[in-house]
Amino acid sequence: MTPLSPRDALCDFHHFAPLFEVGSKIGAPAEQLLHNTGLNEQDIGNESLMLTPAQVEQLLLNACRHCPEGFALELGSQLNLSAFGIVGYAAISSPTTGDALYIASRYMPVVMPMLDIQLGESEQQAYIELSLTYPVCDQVAQILIEATLASLHAMARHVLQRQLPPLTLEVQHAPTTYQIQFVEGKGAQLIGPKEHTRISFDREVLKKPMPLANLNSYKMSVEQCEALLERLPKLNHNLATAIQRRLLMQHGELPSQELVAEELHMSTRTLHRLLQREGTSFREIVKEVLTVQAKRLLENSELSISQIALELGYSDSANFTRAFKKATGQAPSAFRQPSHQ
């Protein structure tokens, strides 16, 4: 799947409704969860509202701040089939378990475009592998993965009428105490750290008929899923956004304009001219990417502002502060303040 950019408004806001329900029960009101997202409480009922990855990341960062540890697992466990809409009904009416997992992998963009699910097989095992299509901070990545894994488990227990096979769950970090407690008694083995996030099980499970299989319902649901996939807002494919995606996926020092031009098989002059046609420049794109990275570091690290400036390649904290304030309207210290209250 093509990586997302902060400019791509593709995430359906109504899929986050359960988060606000859980928040209200544990003392995290909507106002706190929506802080710095550009959204207000009136937007919660707007079924046509689409969020950008940056808005989703801020929403989930707020949830990290105001909800107890492990809330994402609890949230995912409480999601019922209606939370997945027609994708859930297509899965439950599938002929076999393998068909149901294929539905989950193919139509995940309808539910959560920031996640990609791949179904694979080895000689004896089948597996579901989860990955992100947008480079969020570690806290948000963990929330997205935990909620998805817990919801898949809850849905599997329901559709398989609790007859789950033994599972091996591989994660990219050392398992936490609350994660270990969550999987206890669920017939799952939790292993980490690994290079991927993967659920493995005996591949014979893929052949098992689904208890609630209904061919007519399955065909009708798949047709509706295809229609939704087709109507899903397309990724912004202009050159500026493509370059922004490329830079966001970069670890460490950002590539130069010359290197990006070389990767695109064009001269630096041609790249400059094409970006100029789109009303921007390579320098402006780099500024946008650095602003995204700066917000992430200010929200989720204990680094000082001087250390963040150095990390992002600024010559000193004063230059970083000026650039950040120009981009966001706030000084770095003011932006960071709410997260430490």
C-alpha positions in Angstrom: 0.0 0.0 0.0 1.2 3.5 -0.8 2.4 5.3 2.4 0.1 8.2 3.5 1.0 11.8 3.8 -0.3 14.3 6.5 -2.2 15.9 3.6 -4.3 12.8 2.8 -7.8 13.0 4.4 -8.7 9.4 4.3 -9.6 8.2 7.8 -13.3 8.0 8.5 -14.0 9.9 11.7 -17.0 7.8 12.7 -14.7 4.7 13.2 -13.3 6.5 16.3 -16.7 6.9 18.0 -16.0 4.0 20.4 -12.9 5.9 21.6 -15.1 8.7 22.8 -17.5 6.3 24.5 -14.6 4.6 26.4 -13.1 8.0 27.2 -16.4 9.2 28.8 -16.5 6.2 31.0 -12.9 6.6 32.3 -12.9 10.3 32.8 -11.3 11.4 29.5 -13.9 13.8 28.0 -14.1 14.5 24.3 -12.6 18.0 24.8 -9.4 16.4 26.1 -9.3 13.8 23.3 -9.8 16.5 20.6 -7.1 18.9 21.9 -5.0 20.3 19.0 -6.8 18.2 16.4 -8.7 21.1 14.8 -11.9 19.3 15.6 -14.7 20.0 18.1 -17.3 18.0 19.9 -19.9 18.8 17.2 -17.8 17.0 14.7 -18.2 13.7 16.5 -21.6 13.0 14.9 -20.4 14.0 11.4 -20.4 10.6 9.5 -18.9 12.2 6.4 -15.9 13.8 8.1 -12.6 12.4 7.0 -9.4 12.9 9.1 -5.8 13.2 8.0 -3.2 10.9 9.5 -1.8 13.9 11.4 -5.3 14.4 13.1 -5.5 10.7 13.9 -2.1 10.8 15.4 -2.9 13.8 17.6 -6.2 12.2 18.7 -4.5 9.0 19.8 -1.7 11.0 21.5 -4.3 12.7 23.5 -5.8 9.3 24.4 -2.4 8.1 25.5 -2.2 11.1 27.8 -5.6 10.9 29.4 -6.5 7.1 29.3 -5.0 4.4 31.5 -2.3 2.0 30.3 -3.7 -0.8 28.1 -6.9 1.1 27.2 -6.3 0.2 23.5 -6.6 -3.5 24.2 -9.8 -2.9 26.1 -11.1 -0.7 23.3 -10.3 -3.2 20.6 -11.9 -6.0 22.7 -15.2 -4.0 22.9 -15.5 -3.4 19.2 -18.3 -5.5 17.7 -19.1 -6.3 14.1 -21.0 -3.1 13.7 -17.8 -1.1 14.3 -16.4 -2.7 11.1 -19.6 -2.1 9.1 -20.1 -4.0 5.9 -16.5 -5.3 6.1 -17.4 -7.2 9.3 -20.5 -8.7 7.8 -18.6 -9.8 4.7 -16.1 -11.6 7.0 -18.7 -13.3 9.2 -20.6 -14.6 6.2 -17.4 -15.8 4.4 -17.3 -19.5 3.3 -14.0 -20.3 5.1 -11.7 -18.7 7.7 -9.2 -18.0 4.9 -11.9 -16.1 3.0 -12.7 -14.1 6.1 -9.0 -13.2 6.6 -8.7 -12.2 3.0 -11.7 -9.8 3.5 -9.9 -8.3 6.5 -6.7 -7.7 4.5 -8.3 -6.4 1.3 -10.8 -4.0 2.9 -8.7 -2.7 5.8 -8.4 0.7 4.0 -12.1 1.1 4.3 -11.9 0.9 8.1 -8.4 2.3 8.8 -6.2 3.4 5.9 -3.2 3.9 8.3 -3.0 0.1 8.7 -2.1 -2.6 6.2 -2.9 -6.2 6.8 -1.2 -9.0 4.8 -2.2 -12.6 4.8 0.7 -15.1 4.2 1.5 -18.7 4.4 4.6 -20.8 5.1 5.0 -24.6 4.9 3.0 -25.3 8.0 1.8 -21.9 9.3 -0.4 -19.1 8.1 0.0 -15.6 9.4 -1.6 -12.2 9.5 1.0 -9.4 9.4 0.2 -5.8 10.4 2.2 -2.7 9.3 1.6 1.0 9.3 1.3 3.1 6.2 2.1 6.3 8.0 5.2 6.8 10.3 3.6 7.7 13.6 5.4 7.9 16.9 5.9 4.7 18.9 3.0 5.4 21.4 0.4 5.9 18.6 1.8 2.9 16.6 1.3 0.7 19.7 -2.3 2.0 20.2 -3.2 1.3 16.6 -1.6 -2.2 16.6 -3.0 -3.2 20.0 -6.6 -2.0 19.2 -6.5 -3.8 15.9 -5.1 -7.1 17.3 -7.6 -7.1 20.2 -10.5 -6.3 17.8 -9.4 -9.1 15.4 -9.2 -11.5 18.3 -12.7 -10.5 19.6 -14.2 -10.8 16.1 -12.5 -14.2 15.6 -13.9 -15.5 18.9 -17.4 -14.4 17.9 -17.4 -15.7 14.3 -15.7 -19.0 15.2 -18.0 -19.4 18.2 -15.0 -19.3 20.6 -13.2 -22.3 18.9 -9.9 -20.4 18.4 -6.8 -22.3 17.3 -3.5 -21.8 19.3 -2.0 -18.5 18.3 1.6 -17.1 18.3 1.7 -13.4 18.5 5.0 -11.7 17.6 5.4 -8.0 18.4 8.2 -5.5 17.7 8.9 -4.7 21.4 9.4 -6.5 24.6 5.9 -7.5 25.9 4.6 -5.3 28.7 3.0 -6.6 31.8 -0.5 -5.5 30.8 0.0 -7.2 27.4 1.1 -10.5 29.0 -1.9 -10.3 31.3 -4.2 -9.6 28.4 -3.2 -12.8 26.5 -3.3 -15.0 29.5 -6.0 -17.6 29.1 -6.6 -16.7 25.5 -4.6 -19.6 24.0 -1.9 -17.3 22.7 1.8 -17.1 23.1 3.3 -13.6 23.1 6.9 -13.2 21.8 9.0 -10.1 21.3 10.9 -8.2 20.3 10.6 -9.3 16.6 11.1 -7.5 13.3 7.4 -7.6 12.5 3.9 -7.7 14.1 2.4 -11.0 13.2 -0.2 -13.5 14.3 0.7 -17.1 13.3 -1.5 -20.3 13.4 -1.8 -23.7 11.8 -2.5 -23.1 8.1 -5.2 -25.8 8.2 -7.3 -23.3 10.0 -7.7 -21.4 6.7 -9.7 -24.3 5.3 -12.2 -24.4 8.1 -15.8 -23.5 7.2 -17.2 -20.4 8.9 -20.0 -21.3 11.3 -22.2 -18.4 10.0 -21.3 -18.8 6.3 -23.9 -17.5 3.9 -22.9 -17.4 0.2 -25.6 -14.9 -0.8 -24.8 -12.5 2.1 -21.1 -12.9 1.4 -21.4 -12.0 -2.3 -23.7 -9.0 -1.5 -21.3 -7.8 1.2 -18.2 -8.1 -1.0 -19.9 -6.1 -3.7 -20.7 -3.3 -1.2 -17.1 -3.5 0.1 -15.7 -3.1 -3.4 -18.0 -0.1 -3.9 -16.8 1.5 -0.7 -13.1 0.8 -1.7 -13.7 2.4 -5.1 -15.4 5.5 -3.5 -12.6 5.9 -0.9 -10.9 9.2 -1.4 -7.8 8.7 -3.5 -4.4 9.5 -2.2 -3.0 12.9 -3.2 -0.7 11.9 -6.0 0.9 15.2 -6.8 4.7 15.4 -6.8 4.9 17.5 -3.6 2.9 15.0 -1.6 4.9 12.0 -3.1 8.1 13.7 -1.9 6.7 14.4 1.5 5.8 10.7 1.9 9.3 9.8 0.9 10.8 12.1 3.5 8.4 11.1 6.2 9.5 7.4 5.8 13.2 8.4 6.1 15.0 7.5 9.3 17.8 9.9 10.3 19.0 12.8 8.2 16.7 13.9 5.4 17.9 13.4 1.8 19.0 16.4 -0.2 17.1 17.8 -3.1 19.8 16.5 -5.4 19.4 13.0 -4.1 15.6 13.0 -4.4 15.8 14.4 -8.0 18.2 11.5 -8.8 15.8 9.0 -7.3 13.1 10.5 -9.6 15.3 10.3 -12.6 15.3 14.0 -13.3 17.6 17.0 -12.8 17.4 19.2 -9.8 16.3 22.0 -12.1 13.4 20.0 -13.5 12.3 19.0 -9.9 12.4 22.6 -8.9 10.3 23.6 -11.9 7.7 20.9 -11.4 7.3 21.8 -7.7 7.0 25.4 -8.6 4.0 24.5 -10.8 2.4 23.0 -7.8 2.9 26.2 -5.8 5.7 24.9 -3.5 9.4 24.1 -3.3 11.6 21.3 -1.9 12.5 23.7 0.9 8.9 24.2 1.9 8.3 20.4 1.8 11.3 19.9 4.1 9.9 22.5 6.5 6.5 20.7 6.6 8.3 17.4 7.3 10.5 18.9 10.0 7.4 20.4 11.7 5.7 17.0 11.8 8.9 15.5 13.3 9.3 18.4 15.7 5.7 18.0 17.0 6.3 14.3 17.5 9.5 14.9 19.5 8.0 17.7 21.6 5.0 15.5 22.5 6.7 12.2 23.0 10.3 12.7 24.2 12.1 14.1 27.2 14.6 15.8 24.9 15.2 19.5 25.6 14.3 22.0 22.9 18.0 22.5 22.2 18.4 18.7 21.7 15.4 18.6 19.4 16.8 21.5 17.4 20.1 19.5 17.0 18.2 16.3 16.2 16.4 18.0 13.4 19.5 19.6 11.9 19.0 23.2 13.1 22.2 25.2 13.9 20.8 26.3 17.2 17.6 26.4 19.3 16.8 30.0 18.3 16.5 29.1 14.6 14.4 26.1 15.5 12.1 28.2 17.6 11.6 30.8 14.9 10.9 28.1 12.3 8.5 26.2 14.5 6.6 29.3 15.6 6.3 30.5 12.0 4.9 27.0 11.0 2.5 26.5 13.9 1.9 29.9 15.5 3.3 28.6 18.8 6.8 28.5 20.3 8.0 24.9 20.9 7.8 25.5 24.7 4.1 26.6 24.4 3.3 23.7 22.2 4.8 21.2 24.6 3.2 22.7 27.7 -0.2 20.9 27.5 1.4 17.5 27.4 3.1 18.1 30.8 0.2 19.6 32.7 
